[in-house]
Amino acid sequence: MAANLKFLIALAALIWIGLGPMAFSASAESVEVARKCDALTAKAYPPQVIGNPAAGSAYGTGLTEHAYYQKCVANGGRIGAPAPKKKN
């Protein structure tokens, strides 16, 4: 019984140590930047079928969209024009 209790306490402590810092890492500024970058990515890479994200992008692939979004977030929401668009 004591071994099970020690195990559960150790497990809870490890989870708390691992997940604790993540709960307080988001800030209002990062949320605003994420929303702005999401809107810019949607504008740069519009969907093929409106309202159906599974249909894919009219331009580029999911990897190019993700790279564009990550670059936008890294620059704090300030990003230049996307790569030239190719129609398949």
Protein Blocks (a to p, Z undefined) as FASTA:
>chain_A
ZZmmmmmmmmmmmmmmmmmmmmmmpcfklmmmmmmmmmmmmmmmccfbghiaknopfedc
fklmmmmmmmmmmnnopacdddddddZZ
